[in-house]
């Protein structure tokens, strides 16, 4: 069965929130030249055995790629699988009807999500605890419930690393606690780890009664795709590198998000120049996504009645046009040939009037 789903962009209100929160975090980032991290051997060459040593090495790789090796972090493994399983109704997933006879719920047949139990798509997402220690370092909890597979584990650890970054650079300010996990996911994407999170936002697998769609992130696939497309565009990374390492549904969502980003070049310019002003702009102008040809031909663009004073390029163009007009007018007034011709005409008219008066 194909993994494709019809992907639509988030609404303007959601996009505006994503862009402004990204801008807030970008204003804190002193690097802004993060690489695009991919789930390949190029970035993760180490063998993963599932033991504490492998988990620590994986987290260190994430730190290295995100340029956060200066943070002192210790990991603590937390077995929270019993708490997660307590809310699972295996009968809903097919175990009651004999769909998972081998092992059933007890031995993981349903607890892994293969029969519908354990799916977190509709459940509330929570941040793994990250605590700042007295010595200035951080303790990060790695929950075994997040280690269902490599995708969910890597995504959870990337989010926890971003959580430490947020705490280190000023905390969550006055942002509501309900937004904290989404904020950390945006921060992780800004640090270059967005492909890892986007792949965890929509995971397709076969189940006893059809298919199972799991979402290990707070932001959904379309929202994370917008943030990822912003990161790729701002960092001038090859779009093809991101697309090649996304799953099919994520790839479709990313294509839509990329079209939106390409249609909002003004926002990109403002993010590069002054992300703080974007974060503070409660009336941020968001243009609809338009195909490349429509942008080139100007089709579908809104007619502008006023000039956005935050658009540096537009203001510069108007200033240059006004300066050119003033310069042209000055040149015409100071043209000596025109002045000489005007003097000759005046002299001829004067002589003609004198001759007429004498007659």
C-alpha positions in Angstrom: 0.0 0.0 0.0 1.5 3.4 -0.9 2.6 5.8 1.8 1.3 8.9 0.0 -1.2 11.3 1.6 -2.7 14.5 0.3 -0.5 17.2 1.8 -1.7 20.7 2.3 0.1 23.7 3.7 -0.8 24.9 7.3 -3.1 27.9 7.4 -1.7 31.4 7.4 -2.1 31.7 11.2 0.0 28.6 11.8 2.6 29.6 9.2 2.9 33.0 10.8 3.5 31.4 14.2 6.1 29.0 12.8 8.0 31.8 11.1 7.9 34.1 14.1 9.0 31.4 16.5 11.8 30.4 14.1 12.9 34.0 14.0 13.0 34.2 17.8 15.3 31.3 18.0 17.4 32.4 15.0 18.0 35.7 16.8 19.6 33.7 19.7 21.8 31.6 17.4 25.4 32.8 17.1 26.3 30.3 14.4 23.6 30.4 11.7 25.7 28.3 9.4 24.6 24.8 10.4 24.9 22.0 8.0 22.0 19.9 6.8 22.2 16.7 8.8 20.9 13.6 7.0 20.2 10.0 8.3 23.1 8.5 6.4 26.4 6.9 7.1 28.1 10.2 6.2 26.7 11.7 9.4 26.3 8.6 11.5 29.1 6.2 10.7 29.0 4.3 14.0 27.5 0.9 14.5 24.4 1.1 16.7 24.0 -1.8 19.1 21.2 -0.4 21.3 23.4 -0.3 24.4 24.1 2.8 26.6 27.4 3.3 24.8 25.8 3.4 21.4 23.1 5.8 22.7 25.8 8.2 24.2 27.7 8.1 20.9 24.6 8.9 18.9 23.8 11.9 21.1 27.4 13.1 20.8 27.1 12.9 17.0 24.0 15.1 17.2 25.9 17.6 19.4 28.7 17.7 16.9 26.6 18.2 13.9 24.5 21.0 15.7 27.7 22.7 16.8 26.8 22.3 20.5 29.7 20.3 21.7 30.5 23.1 24.2 27.4 22.0 26.2 28.1 19.6 29.0 25.4 16.9 28.8 24.9 13.7 30.6 22.3 11.1 29.6 20.0 9.1 31.9 18.1 6.1 30.5 14.5 6.0 31.8 12.3 2.9 31.3 8.8 4.4 31.0 7.4 1.6 28.8 5.0 0.3 31.5 3.4 3.8 31.9 3.0 4.0 28.1 1.4 0.6 27.8 -1.1 1.3 30.5 -3.1 3.5 28.1 -3.1 0.9 25.3 -6.3 -0.9 24.5 -5.0 -3.9 22.5 -8.5 -4.9 21.6 -8.8 -1.8 19.5 -5.8 -2.8 17.4 -6.8 -6.3 16.6 -5.2 -8.4 19.4 -8.6 -9.2 20.8 -9.7 -10.7 17.5 -6.6 -12.9 17.2 -4.6 -10.5 14.9 -1.5 -10.9 17.0 -1.6 -14.4 18.3 2.2 -14.8 18.5 3.0 -12.8 21.6 0.0 -10.6 21.7 0.2 -7.5 24.0 2.4 -9.0 26.6 5.4 -9.8 24.4 5.4 -6.7 22.3 3.2 -7.8 19.4 0.9 -4.9 20.0 3.0 -2.7 22.3 5.3 -2.0 19.3 2.5 -0.4 17.4 2.2 -3.1 14.8 -1.4 -3.8 15.8 -2.5 -0.3 16.4 -1.5 -0.1 20.0 1.4 2.2 20.9 0.7 4.7 18.1 1.2 8.2 19.4 -0.4 10.0 16.5 -3.4 11.1 18.5 -1.8 11.1 21.9 -0.4 14.1 23.7 3.3 14.6 23.1 5.6 15.5 26.0 9.1 16.7 26.2 11.6 14.3 27.7 12.9 16.0 30.9 16.1 18.1 30.5 17.4 19.6 33.7 20.1 22.2 34.2 22.6 21.1 36.9 24.3 23.2 39.5 27.6 23.0 37.6 26.0 24.5 34.5 25.7 21.2 32.6 22.5 19.4 31.6 21.0 16.0 32.4 18.9 14.6 29.5 16.5 11.8 30.0 16.3 9.2 27.2 13.0 7.5 27.5 12.8 3.9 26.2 9.3 4.6 24.9 11.0 6.9 22.4 13.3 4.1 21.2 10.7 2.2 19.2 13.0 2.5 16.2 15.9 4.5 14.9 13.7 7.2 13.5 11.8 7.9 16.8 15.0 7.7 19.0 17.0 10.0 16.8 14.1 12.5 16.6 13.6 12.4 20.4 17.3 12.9 21.1 17.5 15.8 18.6 14.5 17.5 20.3 16.2 17.0 23.7 19.4 18.5 22.5 17.4 21.5 21.1 15.7 21.7 24.5 19.1 22.2 26.1 19.9 24.9 23.5 16.7 26.8 24.3 17.5 26.7 28.1 21.1 27.7 27.5 20.1 30.7 25.3 17.4 32.3 27.5 14.8 29.6 28.2 11.2 29.7 27.0 10.6 33.4 27.9 6.9 33.9 28.3 5.9 31.2 25.8 3.0 28.9 27.0 4.1 25.5 28.2 1.9 23.9 25.5 4.2 25.4 22.9 7.5 24.2 24.4 7.8 20.9 22.5 7.0 22.5 19.2 9.5 25.3 20.0 12.2 22.7 20.6 11.4 20.9 17.3 11.7 24.3 15.5 15.0 24.8 17.3 16.2 21.4 16.3 15.4 22.1 12.7 17.2 25.4 12.9 20.3 23.6 14.2 20.3 21.4 11.1 18.4 18.3 12.4 15.1 18.9 10.6 15.2 16.0 8.2 15.4 13.6 11.2 12.4 15.2 12.8 10.3 15.5 9.6 10.7 11.7 8.9 9.4 11.0 12.5 6.3 13.2 11.9 4.6 10.7 9.7 5.6 7.0 10.0 3.7 4.5 7.9 3.6 0.8 8.8 1.4 -2.3 8.2 -0.9 -3.3 11.0 -3.2 -6.2 11.7 -6.2 -4.4 10.3 -4.7 -2.3 7.6 -2.1 0.4 8.2 -0.8 2.3 11.1 0.3 6.0 10.9 2.4 7.1 13.8 3.5 10.7 14.6 6.4 11.0 17.1 6.5 14.8 17.0 4.4 17.6 18.3 4.4 19.5 14.9 2.8 17.6 12.1 4.5 16.8 8.8 3.2 19.9 7.0 4.3 22.2 9.8 7.8 20.7 10.1 8.2 20.8 6.3 7.6 24.5 6.3 10.3 25.0 9.0 12.7 22.6 7.2 12.2 24.5 3.9 13.0 27.8 5.7 16.2 26.3 7.0 17.3 24.9 3.7 16.6 28.2 1.9 18.3 30.4 4.5 21.3 28.2 4.6 21.4 27.8 0.8 21.6 24.1 1.1 20.7 21.9 -2.0 17.0 21.1 -1.9 17.8 17.8 -3.6 19.8 16.6 -0.6 16.8 17.1 1.7 14.3 15.5 -0.7 16.4 12.4 -1.3 16.4 11.6 2.4 12.7 12.2 3.1 10.0 9.5 3.0 7.4 9.8 0.3 4.7 11.7 2.3 7.3 14.0 3.7 8.7 14.6 0.3 5.3 15.7 -1.0 4.8 18.0 2.0 8.3 19.5 1.6 7.6 20.3 -2.1 4.5 22.3 -1.1 6.5 24.0 1.7 9.3 24.9 -0.7 6.9 26.5 -3.1 5.6 28.6 -0.2 9.1 29.7 0.9 10.1 30.6 -2.7 6.9 32.7 -2.9 7.9 34.6 0.3 11.4 35.9 -0.6 10.7 39.0 1.4 10.4 37.0 4.6 13.8 35.3 3.9 15.4 38.7 3.4 14.1 39.9 6.7 15.1 36.7 8.5 18.7 37.1 7.2 18.9 40.8 8.0 17.0 41.1 11.3 15.2 38.0 12.7 14.3 39.9 15.8 12.1 42.3 13.9 10.3 39.3 12.3 9.7 37.7 15.7 8.1 40.9 16.9 6.0 41.5 13.8 2.4 40.6 14.9 1.1 41.5 11.4 3.7 39.6 9.4 2.7 39.5 5.7 2.4 36.0 4.4 2.0 35.5 0.7 0.3 32.4 -0.8 2.3 29.7 -2.5 2.6 30.2 -6.2 4.4 28.0 -8.8 7.7 29.2 -10.3 6.2 30.3 -13.7 3.4 32.3 -12.0 6.0 34.1 -9.9 8.1 35.0 -13.0 5.1 36.3 -14.9 3.6 38.0 -11.9 0.4 35.9 -12.1 -1.7 35.6 -8.9 0.3 38.3 -7.1 -1.6 40.8 -5.0 -1.5 44.4 -6.2 0.3 46.4 -3.7 -1.2 49.8 -2.8 1.4 50.6 -0.1 5.0 49.9 0.4 6.1 47.6 3.2 8.7 49.7 5.1 10.3 46.4 6.3 11.0 45.4 2.8 14.5 46.8 2.4 14.8 45.9 -1.3 11.5 47.6 -2.2 12.4 50.7 -0.3 15.8 50.8 -1.9 14.2 50.5 -5.4 11.9 53.4 -4.8 14.7 55.6 -3.4 16.8 54.8 -6.4 13.9 55.7 -8.8 13.3 59.0 -7.0 17.0 59.8 -7.0 17.2 59.1 -10.8 14.2 61.4 -11.4 15.8 64.2 -9.4 19.1 63.7 -11.1 17.4 63.8 -14.5 15.6 67.0 -13.7 18.8 68.7 -12.4 20.6 67.7 -15.5 17.9 69.2 -17.8 18.1 72.5 -15.8 21.8 72.7 -16.0 22.2 71.7 -19.7 24.2 74.7 -21.3 22.9 73.9 -24.8 19.3 74.3 -23.7 20.2 77.5 -21.8 21.8 78.9 -25.0 18.9 78.0 -27.2 16.5 79.6 -24.7 18.6 82.8 -24.7 18.6 83.0 -28.5 14.8 82.5 -28.6 14.3 85.3 -26.0 16.7 87.6 -28.0 14.8 87.0 -31.3 11.4 87.7 -29.6 12.8 90.9 -28.1 14.0 92.1 -31.5 10.7 91.2 -33.1 8.7 93.2 -30.5 11.1 96.2 -30.9 10.7 96.2 -34.7 6.9 96.0 -34.4 6.8 98.9 -32.0 8.9 101.2 -34.3 6.6 100.5 -37.2 
